[in-house]
Amino acid sequence: MSNITFAKPTVSSPLDIWVARRLRETECPAEREELKKYQEQWGIPKEEIRIRFKYRRDQPDHNGETLCFVYLGDGKPYVGSAHCSKQDQFCKETGRKVALARAVKPLDRATRKRVWEAYFGRRSNEN
């Protein structure tokens, strides 16, 4: 199984970075609520979007499987999967795109757009 974490984009305001860091560190419920309200209003900083993939080959009922885990600023994972038919050739890139599309399906449009920007902005050596 392979694990891939894509490069964190570097375009975000210092305030976004501070809010994300503070949200991870604080234990005060009132402060956490205020920080979450900020993130909901202004979006999740790109630094807080993490995308990981896992691959499984030679499954009995399909040729391969790609699992996608998307972690946003709240740390909650959004999971998507793609299965390759026995008749198809396993392709990591196709599996990543299908699994990512399924993982971000419940998110709002603006957040989905930021996740896809993070995916396409990854470093080329992390394919």
N, C-alpha and C positions, 0 to 999 in steps of 0.2 A: 504494500500500500504506500502511496506517495502522499505527502502533505505539502501543500503549497500555500504560502502566505504572500500576498502581493505587496508591492512597495506602497507605503503610505504616501498619498499625494501631499504636496507641500503648500498648497494654496488654501489658507484659512487665516482668519484674523487672529491676533493674539488673544482677543477676548474669547473666541470660540475654543481655543486651545485651553485657556484657563478654566472655562466652564466645564469642559470635558474632564480635565484633571481633577478639579474640585469635586465633581460628581462622583468620581471614583474614590476619593479620599475621605469625604465627609461622612459622619455618622449621624448628623443632626437631621431629623425627618423634615423639619420646616425648610431648612436650606436645600435639601434634596428636591423638595417640591418646587421651590422657586427656580432651581437650576433646570429641572425638567420642563417647566413652563417656558423658560427661555429657549431651550432646544426645540420644543414643539413649535414655538412662534417663528424662530429664525432658522430652523433646520439643524441637522446633525453635522458637526464638523467632519470634514473628509478624513481627518486623522483618526477618527473613531470608526471608520468603516473598515472592517477586516473581512477578507474573503478567503476561505480555505476549501480545498478540494481533497477528496480521498477517492482512490480508484480500486476497484476489485475486478479481477479478470477470471475467466474460466469458471463461471457460475453454472450450475447444472441446467437452469432454465433460460439463460441468456448468455451472450458472448462477453459482456462486460457491463460494469455499472460505475457511474460517476455520482458521487455525493457532494453536495455543495452546502457549506455552512457560512452564513452571512451574519456577522456580529456588528451591531450598531452601538451607539453610545451607551445604551442601557445594559449591554452585555447579553441580552436575550438572543439566542441563536434562531435564525430562520433557515430552515432546511429544505433542500430540493434534491431530487434524484432523477437520473436519466438511465434507462436500461437500453442496451444495444441488443437487437435481435440476433438470433443464431445465424441468420442469413447475411447480416451486415458485418462490415469490417469495423472493429473498434477504433474510434477516433477520439482522443482526449479533448481536442478543441471543440468539437461538436457536442460532446457530452457536457463539457463545462458550460457552454452557452445554454443548452436545454435545462440543465440542473439549476443554473443561476436564475433563469427566467421563472422557473417554478418556485424557487426559494423567495423571490422578491414579489411574487404575485399578490400577497395580502397587504403590501405596503402602499402608501399613497404615491401618487405620480412623481412628486418632487423628490421623495426619498429614493424611489426606483431609479430616477435619472442620475442621482448622485452615486448610487451603487454601480450603475453601468459605467459612469465616468471613471470611477475608481478601478473597475475591471479593465477597461480599455487603456487606462493610464499606467498599467503595471509595467514593471521592468521586463524587457524582452527575454532576459535569461531565466525568468521564472515561469516559462511556459509549462 
